[in-house]
Amino acid sequence: MTHFSDRVERISISGIRKVFEAAGEDAINLGLGQPDFPAPEHARQAAIEAIQSGEADGYTGNKGLQSLREAIAEKHHRDQGIDLDPDDVIATAGGSEALHIAIEAHVNQGDEVIIPDPGFVSYDALTKLAGGEPVPVPLRDDLTLDPAAVEEAITEDTAAFVVNSPGNPTGAVSPPEDIEEFARIADEHDVLCISDEVYEYTVFEGEHRSPIEFAETDNVVVVNSASKLFSMTGWRLGWVYGSSRRVERMVRVHQYVQACASAPAQFAAEAALTGPQDRIEEMTETFRERRDLVVEGLEDIGLHVPTPKGAFYAMPEVPEGFVDECIDRGVIIVPGEAFGENGEGYARLSYATDTESLREAIDIMGDAYDAVI
């Protein structure tokens, strides 16, 4: 008799996707984290030229194009001041695959992985698919991850912990002293820190820092992606990097899962990384303006909203029934419990959409709030 694996029975379709798929055509969808900017024109053109010339017709190397990996290494030298060997970079099918291969390469059956709660839905699911046990750690009141809480949660079974700053679903940005602490914890406890940095460029207050800047061992692996940095979600091009020995294990997983990332997307991402960068500042400033609009609007409704310092999400505390009422009225937001047990009583909404839609959504959410209190 056929059956399903225990691993797959431990997970389900994410709450984000459930809400997204259920959205009506006329709904204002604040449920999906997708920037509403077009991909950079020079990135699109690079893909077109690669397709037309036939350069994108074949497989690339497992790790990706050498020129792309050189561009990624240069980006991280420029932004984090680290010396990264292009051979220690793997181009992946988005940040999602990068997370997957990082966890698969480092987590044994029964190993524990410490994750933020609320946190991005993939951390829990990918840990379970690897046979590991997620260990959720509640966030502070400002929705940042407390290094002391991570350290307290470490046991002899801990294989890794996940850091995500700027964060999804919270929009929180960890201060540099916390990031330095995460590196110390990885070093001193000899556990892997997986740093999810896909929102690196979208910071309104504070600064983005990476644990790999502070680490004294190779116990940090970094995940990043063109998706949010350059508004290229549909291109599915991310990357993961770390020490040679860690990359060698991750590429073993990658070669069987994916062989290589899409060749046209690799050419596009290389152009995005090496071409004009003015789009980044424009996107960040636009998201800052939308953040202020959303936070002020939600507070005027009567909701408490920890002010997001990065990414493009807000996570207000909401009364019971509020999310369903919003959805029934045509505004799609995601219940906080989709991101972990400690997300209960919150909702996540994305402000990666136009200002007019956000204003309309806030008016509707005000009516929804009045209906449930």
Helices and strands as residue ranges (DSSP letters): H 6-9, H 15-22, E 28-29, H 41-53, H 66-80, G 86-88, E 89-92, H 94-106, E 112-117, H 121-129, E 133-138, H 147-153, E 158-164, H 176-189, E 192-196, G 211-213, E 220-225, H 226-229, G 233-235, E 238-241, H 244-257, H 263-274, H 278-301, E 313-314, H 322-328, E 331-332, E 334-335, G 336-339, G 341-343, E 347-350, H 355-372
